[in-house]
Amino acid sequence: MQLALSRVSYTHPAAQDPILNTVTIAFAQGWTGLLGDNGCGKSTLARIACGLIEPDAGSVTRGLFCTYCPQEADVQPDCLHDFALDFDREARSLKERLELTDDMPWRWNELSFGERKKLQIACALWQRPNVLAIDEPTNHLDTAARHQLESLLREFDGIGILVSHDRGLLDALVDRCASFEATGPHGSTRITIRPGGYTAAHAQAELERCSIVAERSAAKAELARLTAEHEARAREAARAGARRSKRGLDPKDKSARAKIDLAIWSGQDGARGKLANQMEKRLVTARARVETARVAKRYDGDLFLDAAPSHRKTVLHIPASAIPCGPGSLEIPELYVGNTEHIGIIGPNGAGKTTFLDHVRRLLTIAMPAGPTAPEVVEVLDIPQEPDRRQKELALAEMRQLSHEELGSVLSCVAQLNSDPARILEGAETSPGELRKLMIGLGLRERPSLIIMDEPTNHLDLHSVQALERALAGYPGALLVVSHDAAFIEACTSTTWRIEDGRLRPVR
């Protein structure tokens, strides 16, 4: 059993250039990981493979039952209620292993994004497809759920396509990695297949990159040497031509004319011409060698957050309260957020982390007293866990209204977070990762003194996560961040609040 895509091309409706251009790839039984930066076309390829998008050109194997599990956790599966009403052995096993209760499908809108993601995955596996494409499955999942997911996906015996930036899952699951890699100056890409999980494929890719860098350096040095030699020979040829010219000679100076004729007759001119032709050919070869050894451009860099702490020593006061959370409530003690404090909020799926952030947002929207003695208003950058369509449209509309200078600043932020600004600028279909980067760039223009982020590493590629991690670690203002990424929390926060069993507790 095999799923083949042959010379597939696809261009998003609003884009100028194709995101996939004559792509040929075969997916065999077992798991194949799709690797690449945000916006390179991984999700598009997975959707085409499953028949959800028709390519502009090329062919795709049909006749296989395909299921696609999207990365957006707010997309309700079509078969959700059928799954809820199924109590056979397989359905019960999926519910038990993913810790899904019978009432969850019926209260979808009340669930956390982590709980919704588990339901999406369960429904996809329950259908027992020939081809299962699963897009960023560990987004929103806590550690226990990740282990449960890994175990379930390992048992899948069909053709698996895994779009993920989760290095641990890729290493544990996939047999081969298909990497989207830039090949030209206009963002064209190719897909390279390498055996093994992320660690093995990445190591091989880095070896290849180092080899190309060394080859390009040697080729440029050889081109520079040949160019200098060519110029020297051209100058010599010009001098020789001047010496052979009979212009200006006395018509009666037969001796000088005879010497010039002898040089021509002896073949010196022909030899010089032959050498010049050979040098031209060597230069063409050297230029082609430099062009062939092209090193893919990387956009990763260090994101600079131009901000300063609020003059208020406390930017947020959270009174003790009990707020509605799912079927129960969440007890919150009295809390204060200092103007330079970095706080990580952790806890299992469904504990109430996003509910708590929504409560914080309501507190921040309470009107401040007006007048010259009113306290300073705190400027907030708020990046939600899953921006909805309206938030996406507002972000894109705001970008289009920026001045050239402001737009340059925003797109610089996007580039430092490892995405091609041209893709966002042209108005093509914006991936969730690219949208998150755009929202960060837009928000930073206001120089926020408080940043709120809910699962900021979701949808981001590895270079982007590292750049954001470094930026938040050095951010001088106050930070509230929810994440299941323990390394990320450790790197950019100094205080931890844990939400579990209906209570919020400061733990460090």
C-alpha positions as CSV (number, residue, x, y, z in Angstrom):
1,M,0.0,0.0,0.0
2,Q,1.4,3.4,-1.1
3,L,0.1,6.9,-1.5
4,A,1.9,8.8,-4.4
5,L,1.8,12.4,-5.4
6,S,3.3,13.0,-8.8
7,R,4.4,16.5,-10.1
8,V,1.9,18.2,-7.8
9,S,1.6,22.0,-7.9
10,Y,-0.7,24.3,-5.9
11,T,-1.0,28.1,-5.5
12,H,-3.1,29.6,-2.8
13,P,-5.9,31.9,-4.4
14,A,-4.3,35.1,-3.1
15,A,-0.7,34.2,-3.8
16,Q,1.5,35.0,-6.7
17,D,3.9,32.1,-6.5
18,P,3.0,28.4,-6.0
19,I,3.5,27.0,-2.5
20,L,4.1,23.6,-4.0
21,N,5.8,23.4,-7.4
22,T,6.0,20.0,-9.3
23,V,6.3,18.0,-6.0
24,T,6.8,14.3,-6.3
25,I,6.7,12.2,-3.2
26,A,5.5,8.7,-2.2
27,F,4.2,7.8,1.3
28,A,4.8,4.2,2.3
29,Q,3.2,2.2,5.1
30,G,4.5,3.5,8.5
31,W,5.0,7.1,9.6
32,T,6.6,9.9,7.5
33,G,7.4,13.2,9.2
34,L,6.9,16.4,7.3
35,L,9.5,19.0,8.5
36,G,9.9,22.6,7.6
37,D,9.5,26.2,8.7
38,N,6.1,27.9,9.1
39,G,4.3,28.5,5.9
40,C,6.4,26.3,3.7
41,G,3.5,24.1,2.6
42,K,3.4,21.1,5.0
43,S,-0.2,21.3,5.9
44,T,-1.2,22.1,2.3
45,L,0.6,18.9,1.1
46,A,-1.1,16.8,3.8
47,R,-4.5,18.2,2.7
48,I,-3.8,17.4,-0.9
49,A,-2.7,13.9,0.0
50,C,-6.0,13.4,1.8
51,G,-8.1,14.8,-1.1
52,L,-9.3,17.9,0.8
53,I,-7.6,20.2,-1.7
54,E,-7.4,19.6,-5.5
55,P,-3.9,20.4,-6.9
56,D,-3.6,22.8,-9.8
57,A,-1.5,20.2,-11.6
58,G,-0.2,16.7,-11.1
59,S,-1.8,13.5,-9.8
60,V,-2.5,11.9,-6.5
61,T,-3.3,8.2,-5.7
62,R,-7.0,7.8,-5.1
63,G,-9.1,4.9,-3.8
64,L,-7.6,5.0,-0.2
65,F,-9.7,6.1,2.8
66,C,-7.9,9.1,4.1
67,T,-8.5,11.1,7.3
68,Y,-6.9,14.5,8.1
69,C,-6.7,15.7,11.7
70,P,-6.2,19.6,11.5
71,Q,-3.8,21.6,13.7
72,E,-6.5,24.0,14.7
73,A,-8.0,22.7,17.9
74,D,-11.3,24.5,17.5
75,V,-12.4,22.4,14.4
76,Q,-15.1,20.0,15.6
77,P,-14.8,16.6,13.9
78,D,-17.7,15.7,11.6
79,C,-18.0,12.2,13.3
80,L,-17.8,13.5,16.8
81,H,-21.3,12.5,17.9
82,D,-21.1,9.1,16.1
83,F,-17.9,8.5,18.1
84,A,-19.7,9.6,21.3
85,L,-22.5,7.1,20.7
86,D,-20.2,4.2,19.9
87,F,-19.5,1.9,22.9
88,D,-17.8,-1.0,21.2
89,R,-14.4,-2.3,22.3
90,E,-12.3,0.0,20.1
91,A,-14.2,3.2,21.0
92,R,-14.1,2.4,24.7
93,S,-10.4,1.8,24.5
94,L,-9.7,5.1,22.8
95,K,-11.8,6.9,25.4
96,E,-10.0,5.2,28.3
97,R,-6.5,5.6,27.0
98,L,-7.0,9.3,26.2
99,E,-9.0,9.9,29.4
100,L,-12.1,11.1,27.6
101,T,-15.4,11.1,29.6
102,D,-18.7,10.3,28.0
103,D,-20.0,13.9,28.4
104,M,-17.1,15.6,26.6
105,P,-18.4,15.3,23.0
106,W,-21.6,17.0,24.1
107,R,-20.0,20.0,25.7
108,W,-17.4,20.7,23.0
109,N,-17.5,24.5,23.5
110,E,-16.7,24.2,27.2
111,L,-13.6,22.1,26.7
112,S,-10.1,23.2,26.9
113,F,-8.1,23.2,23.6
114,G,-6.1,20.2,25.0
115,E,-9.3,18.2,25.5
116,R,-10.6,19.2,22.1
117,K,-7.3,18.0,20.5
118,K,-7.6,14.6,22.2
119,L,-11.2,14.3,20.9
120,Q,-10.0,15.2,17.4
121,I,-7.3,12.5,17.6
122,A,-9.6,9.9,19.0
123,C,-12.2,10.5,16.2
124,A,-9.5,10.3,13.5
125,L,-8.1,6.9,14.8
126,W,-11.7,5.6,15.4
127,Q,-12.4,5.8,11.7
128,R,-9.6,3.3,11.0
129,P,-8.4,5.0,7.8
130,N,-5.8,3.7,5.3
131,V,-4.1,7.1,5.4
132,L,-4.0,9.2,8.5
133,A,-2.5,12.7,8.2
134,I,-2.2,14.4,11.6
135,D,-1.2,18.0,11.9
136,E,0.7,19.3,15.0
137,P,-1.0,16.7,17.3
138,T,0.9,17.7,20.5
139,N,-0.2,21.3,20.4
140,H,-2.1,22.0,23.7
141,L,-1.4,18.5,25.2
142,D,0.2,18.0,28.6
143,T,3.0,15.5,29.2
144,A,0.6,12.6,30.1
145,A,-1.5,13.2,27.0
146,R,1.6,13.3,24.8
147,H,2.7,9.9,26.1
148,Q,-0.8,8.5,25.5
149,L,-0.8,9.9,22.0
150,E,2.6,8.5,21.2
151,S,1.5,5.0,22.2
152,L,-1.7,5.2,20.2
153,L,0.0,6.5,17.0
154,R,2.7,3.8,17.2
155,E,0.0,1.1,16.9
156,F,-1.4,2.6,13.7
157,D,-0.6,0.2,10.8
158,G,-1.6,2.3,7.8
159,I,0.1,5.1,5.9
160,G,0.9,7.9,8.5
161,I,1.7,11.5,7.6
162,L,2.9,13.5,10.7
163,V,3.3,17.3,10.5
164,S,5.0,18.3,13.7
165,H,7.8,20.4,15.3
166,D,7.8,18.0,18.3
167,R,11.3,16.5,18.2
168,G,10.4,13.8,20.8
169,L,7.4,12.6,18.9
170,L,9.2,12.6,15.6
171,D,12.1,10.6,17.0
172,A,9.7,8.1,18.7
173,L,7.4,7.6,15.8
174,V,8.6,8.2,12.2
175,D,10.6,6.0,9.9
176,R,11.6,8.8,7.5
177,C,11.5,12.5,7.4
178,A,10.5,14.6,4.4
179,S,12.1,18.1,4.7
180,F,10.9,21.2,2.9
181,E,14.0,23.1,1.9
182,A,14.5,26.3,0.0
183,T,16.4,26.0,-3.3
184,G,16.3,29.4,-5.0
185,P,16.2,33.1,-4.4
186,H,12.4,33.3,-4.9
187,G,11.5,30.9,-2.1
188,S,11.1,27.8,-4.3
189,T,11.3,24.6,-2.4
190,R,12.2,20.9,-2.8
191,I,11.4,18.0,-0.5
192,T,14.3,15.8,0.6
193,I,13.7,12.4,2.1
194,R,16.1,11.2,4.8
195,P,15.8,8.0,6.9
196,G,15.1,8.0,10.7
197,G,13.5,10.4,13.1
198,Y,14.1,14.1,13.6
199,T,17.5,13.7,15.3
200,A,19.0,11.5,12.5
201,A,17.5,13.5,9.7
202,H,18.5,16.9,11.2
203,A,22.1,15.6,11.7
204,Q,22.3,14.5,8.1
205,A,20.8,17.8,6.8
206,E,23.4,19.7,8.8
207,L,26.2,17.6,7.4
208,E,24.9,18.3,3.9
209,R,24.6,22.0,4.7
210,C,28.2,22.2,6.0
211,S,29.4,20.5,2.9
212,I,27.6,22.9,0.6
213,V,28.9,25.9,2.6
214,A,32.4,24.6,2.2
215,E,31.9,23.9,-1.5
216,R,30.5,27.4,-2.1
217,S,33.4,29.0,-0.3
218,A,35.9,27.0,-2.4
219,A,33.9,27.8,-5.6
220,K,33.9,31.5,-4.9
221,A,37.6,31.5,-4.2
222,E,38.3,29.7,-7.5
223,L,36.0,32.2,-9.3
224,A,37.9,35.1,-7.8
225,R,41.3,33.7,-8.8
226,L,40.1,33.0,-12.4
227,T,38.5,36.4,-12.7
228,A,41.8,38.1,-11.6
229,E,43.8,35.9,-14.1
230,H,41.3,36.7,-16.9
231,E,41.7,40.4,-16.2
232,A,45.5,40.2,-16.2
233,R,45.5,38.3,-19.5
234,A,43.0,40.8,-21.0
235,R,45.4,43.6,-20.1
236,E,48.4,41.7,-21.6
237,A,46.4,41.0,-24.7
238,A,45.6,44.7,-25.0
239,R,49.2,45.6,-24.7
240,A,50.2,43.0,-27.3
241,G,47.5,44.3,-29.6
242,A,49.0,47.8,-29.3
243,R,52.5,46.4,-30.1
244,R,51.2,44.6,-33.2
245,S,49.4,47.5,-34.6
246,K,51.0,49.1,-37.7
247,R,49.2,52.3,-37.2
248,G,51.6,55.1,-36.8
249,L,54.5,53.3,-38.3
250,D,56.6,54.9,-41.0
251,P,55.6,53.4,-44.3
252,K,59.3,53.1,-45.1
253,D,60.1,51.2,-41.8
254,K,60.1,47.8,-43.3
255,S,62.1,46.2,-40.4
256,A,59.3,47.0,-37.8
257,R,56.6,45.8,-40.2
258,A,58.5,42.6,-40.7
259,K,58.7,41.9,-37.0
260,I,55.0,42.3,-36.6
261,D,54.3,40.0,-39.6
262,L,56.7,37.4,-38.1
263,A,54.8,37.4,-34.7
264,I,51.5,36.9,-36.5
265,W,53.0,34.2,-38.8
266,S,54.6,32.3,-35.9
267,G,51.2,31.8,-34.2
268,Q,51.7,34.0,-31.1
269,D,48.4,35.7,-31.9
270,G,46.5,32.4,-32.3
271,A,47.9,31.0,-29.1
272,R,46.8,34.1,-27.2
273,G,43.4,33.8,-28.7
274,K,43.1,30.2,-27.8
275,L,44.1,30.9,-24.2
276,A,41.5,33.7,-24.0
277,N,38.8,31.3,-25.1
278,Q,39.9,28.6,-22.6
279,M,39.8,31.2,-19.8
280,E,36.3,32.3,-20.8
281,K,35.1,28.7,-20.6
282,R,36.8,28.2,-17.2
283,L,35.0,31.3,-15.9
284,V,31.6,30.0,-17.1
285,T,32.3,26.7,-15.3
286,A,33.4,28.5,-12.1
287,R,30.3,30.7,-12.1
288,A,28.0,27.7,-12.6
289,R,29.8,25.9,-9.7
290,V,29.1,28.9,-7.4
291,E,25.5,29.0,-8.5
292,T,25.0,25.2,-7.9
293,A,26.4,25.4,-4.4
294,R,23.5,27.5,-3.1
295,V,23.0,27.7,0.6
296,A,19.4,28.0,1.7
297,K,18.6,31.2,3.5
298,R,17.6,31.1,7.1
299,Y,15.5,33.7,8.7
300,D,16.2,32.9,12.3
301,G,17.6,35.6,14.5
302,D,17.4,37.4,17.8
303,L,14.1,39.2,18.3
304,F,14.5,42.5,20.1
305,L,11.6,43.5,22.4
306,D,11.7,47.3,22.5
307,A,9.9,47.8,25.8
308,A,10.4,49.1,29.3
309,P,8.8,48.1,32.7
310,S,5.8,49.9,33.8
311,H,6.4,52.7,36.3
312,R,3.8,51.0,38.5
313,K,5.5,48.4,40.8
314,T,2.4,46.2,40.5
315,V,0.9,45.9,37.0
316,L,-1.9,43.6,38.1
317,H,-3.8,42.8,41.3
318,I,-5.9,39.6,41.2
319,P,-8.4,39.5,44.2
320,A,-9.1,36.1,45.8
321,S,-12.1,34.5,44.1
322,A,-13.7,31.4,42.8
323,I,-14.6,31.5,39.1
324,P,-16.6,29.1,36.9
325,C,-14.4,26.5,35.3
326,G,-16.0,23.6,33.3
327,P,-18.5,21.8,35.4
328,G,-17.0,23.1,38.6
329,S,-15.0,26.2,39.7
330,L,-11.4,27.4,40.0
331,E,-10.3,28.8,43.4
332,I,-7.8,31.7,43.1
333,P,-5.9,33.2,46.0
334,E,-5.0,36.9,46.1
335,L,-2.2,37.5,43.7
336,Y,0.0,40.3,42.5
337,V,2.1,40.6,39.3
338,G,5.2,42.8,39.6
339,N,6.3,45.1,36.8
340,T,9.3,42.9,35.9
341,E,8.0,39.5,37.1
342,H,7.9,36.6,34.6
343,I,5.3,34.0,35.6
344,G,4.8,30.6,34.0
345,I,1.3,29.0,34.5
346,I,1.3,25.2,34.2
347,G,-1.2,22.4,34.8
348,P,-2.8,19.4,33.1
349,N,-5.3,19.7,30.2
350,G,-8.7,21.0,31.3
351,A,-7.4,22.3,34.6
352,G,-8.4,25.9,33.8
353,K,-5.3,27.7,32.6
354,T,-7.0,29.4,29.7
355,T,-10.0,30.1,31.9
356,F,-7.7,31.9,34.4
357,L,-6.2,34.0,31.6
358,D,-9.7,35.0,30.5
359,H,-10.4,36.1,34.1
360,V,-7.1,38.2,34.0
361,R,-8.3,39.8,30.7
362,R,-11.6,40.8,32.3
363,L,-9.7,42.4,35.2
364,L,-7.5,44.3,32.8
365,T,-10.5,45.7,31.0
366,I,-11.9,47.4,34.1
367,A,-11.8,51.1,33.4
368,M,-9.1,53.1,35.2
369,P,-10.1,56.3,36.9
370,A,-9.6,59.4,34.7
371,G,-7.7,62.6,35.6
372,P,-4.1,63.8,36.2
373,T,-3.8,61.6,39.3
374,A,-4.9,58.4,37.6
375,P,-2.4,55.6,37.6
376,E,-0.6,54.7,34.5
377,V,-2.5,52.5,32.1
378,V,-0.6,49.3,31.4
379,E,0.0,48.6,27.7
380,V,-0.7,44.9,27.1
381,L,0.3,42.5,24.3
382,D,-2.1,39.6,24.4
383,I,-1.6,36.6,22.1
384,P,-4.4,34.1,22.5
385,Q,-4.0,30.3,22.3
386,E,-6.0,29.9,19.1
387,P,-6.7,33.2,17.3
388,D,-10.2,33.0,15.6
389,R,-11.0,34.1,12.0
390,R,-12.0,37.5,13.2
391,Q,-8.7,38.1,15.0
392,K,-6.9,36.9,11.9
393,E,-8.7,39.3,9.6
394,L,-8.2,42.2,12.0
395,A,-4.4,41.5,12.2
396,L,-4.1,41.3,8.4
397,A,-6.2,44.5,8.0
398,E,-4.1,46.3,10.6
399,M,-0.9,45.3,8.7
400,R,-2.2,46.7,5.4
401,Q,-2.8,50.1,7.0
402,L,0.7,50.5,8.3
403,S,3.1,53.1,7.0
404,H,6.2,51.9,5.2
405,E,8.4,52.4,8.3
406,E,5.9,50.6,10.6
407,L,5.5,47.8,8.1
408,G,9.2,47.3,7.9
409,S,9.5,47.0,11.7
410,V,6.7,44.4,11.8
411,L,8.1,42.3,8.9
412,S,11.5,42.5,10.5
413,C,10.0,40.8,13.6
414,V,8.4,38.2,11.4
415,A,11.8,37.5,9.7
416,Q,13.6,37.3,13.1
417,L,11.1,34.6,14.0
418,N,12.1,32.5,11.0
419,S,9.4,33.3,8.4
420,D,9.6,34.8,5.0
421,P,8.0,38.3,5.2
422,A,7.1,38.2,1.5
423,R,4.6,35.4,2.1
424,I,2.6,37.4,4.6
425,L,3.0,40.6,2.6
426,E,1.5,39.1,-0.6
427,G,-1.7,38.1,1.3
428,A,-1.5,34.4,0.7
429,E,-3.1,31.9,3.0
430,T,-1.5,32.6,6.4
431,S,-0.6,29.6,8.5
432,P,-1.3,29.6,12.2
433,G,2.4,29.9,13.0
434,E,2.8,32.9,10.6
435,L,-0.3,34.6,12.1
436,R,1.1,34.2,15.6
437,K,4.4,35.9,14.4
438,L,2.5,38.7,12.7
439,M,0.4,39.4,15.9
440,I,3.6,39.5,17.9
441,G,5.1,42.0,15.5
442,L,2.0,44.2,15.5
443,G,1.8,44.1,19.3
444,L,5.4,45.0,19.9
445,R,4.9,48.4,18.1
446,E,3.0,49.6,21.3
447,R,6.0,48.8,23.5
448,P,3.9,46.7,26.0
449,S,4.8,46.6,29.7
450,L,2.8,43.4,30.2
451,I,2.8,40.4,27.8
452,I,0.2,37.6,28.1
453,M,0.7,34.5,26.0
454,D,-1.3,31.3,26.0
455,E,0.7,28.3,24.6
456,P,3.0,30.6,22.5
457,T,5.1,27.7,21.1
458,N,2.1,26.0,19.4
459,H,2.3,26.1,15.6
460,L,5.9,27.6,15.7
461,D,8.8,25.9,14.1
462,L,11.9,25.1,16.1
463,H,14.0,28.1,15.1
464,S,11.0,30.4,15.9
465,V,10.6,28.8,19.4
466,Q,14.2,29.4,20.2
467,A,14.1,33.0,19.0
468,L,11.0,33.7,21.0
469,E,12.4,32.0,24.1
470,R,15.5,34.2,24.0
471,A,13.4,37.3,23.5
472,L,11.0,36.7,26.4
473,A,13.9,35.7,28.7
474,G,15.4,39.2,28.1
475,Y,12.1,41.1,28.1
476,P,12.2,43.8,30.8
477,G,8.5,44.0,31.5
478,A,6.0,41.6,33.1
479,L,5.1,38.3,31.6
480,L,2.3,35.8,32.0
481,V,2.7,32.7,29.9
482,V,0.8,29.4,29.8
483,S,2.8,26.5,28.3
484,H,3.2,22.7,28.5
485,D,6.8,23.1,27.2
486,A,8.8,22.7,30.4
487,A,12.1,23.8,28.8
488,F,10.4,27.0,27.5
489,I,8.9,27.8,30.9
490,E,12.2,27.2,32.6
491,A,14.1,29.4,30.2
492,C,11.9,32.5,30.2
493,T,10.1,32.6,33.6
494,S,11.2,32.9,37.2
495,T,7.9,32.2,39.0
496,T,5.5,29.3,38.5
497,W,1.8,29.1,39.3
498,R,0.2,25.6,39.0
499,I,-3.4,25.0,38.4
500,E,-4.7,21.6,39.4
501,D,-7.7,20.0,41.1
502,G,-9.7,23.2,40.9
503,R,-7.1,25.4,42.7
504,L,-4.3,27.8,41.6
505,R,-1.1,27.5,43.8
506,P,2.2,29.4,43.4
507,V,4.9,26.8,43.5
508,R,8.1,28.8,43.0
